[in-house]
Structure formats: structure tokens, C-alpha cells
Amino acid sequence: MTNAPLFVFKMRAVARPTDPYYVTRWDRATPVEVVAATKQEAINKADATLGSAGAHRYWVFRVDSVRDVLIPTEATT
């Protein structure tokens, strides 16, 4: 049995207004760290973890680093 490759994604998240007039404030970002197989999976997990971004807002993410990890699975006999 082989393990699927997993990565630790260190990201920042900002609740961005839907109105494009406003600038995204990365200086107010929330740090997020998740384990996932792909970048999209990491964003989905982070989005679910953070919950609602608030009225007329949505989360935007910036990936700061990615590190591969090996999480062992128990052998089945």
C-alpha cells in the first residue's frame, strides 16, 4: 500500500469585500496551515475551517510555503 503524497500548506487568508473598489489588506491576514494533497484541496479546507467571511465578503488566500510530509498509515493484515 502506498501513501498519497501530502503537503503542508502555510497560507494567509483575508476577508475581501465583493466590491472591487476596496484594496485587499494583506497586513490584516489570518495565518492558516493545512495538510492536503493539492493546492485547491488546501484552499477548500482552509475555507471550511475559517467559516463565513462576513456579509458581502469572501476569503482570498495567498500561499506562503509548501512542505511535503509523509504521514504513515497503519498496515492492515
Secondary structure, DSSP 4 states (H G I P E B T S, - for coil): -PPPPEEEEEEEEEEEESSTTSPP-GGGPEEEEEEESSHHHHHHHHHHHH----TTEEEEEEEEEEEEE----PPP-
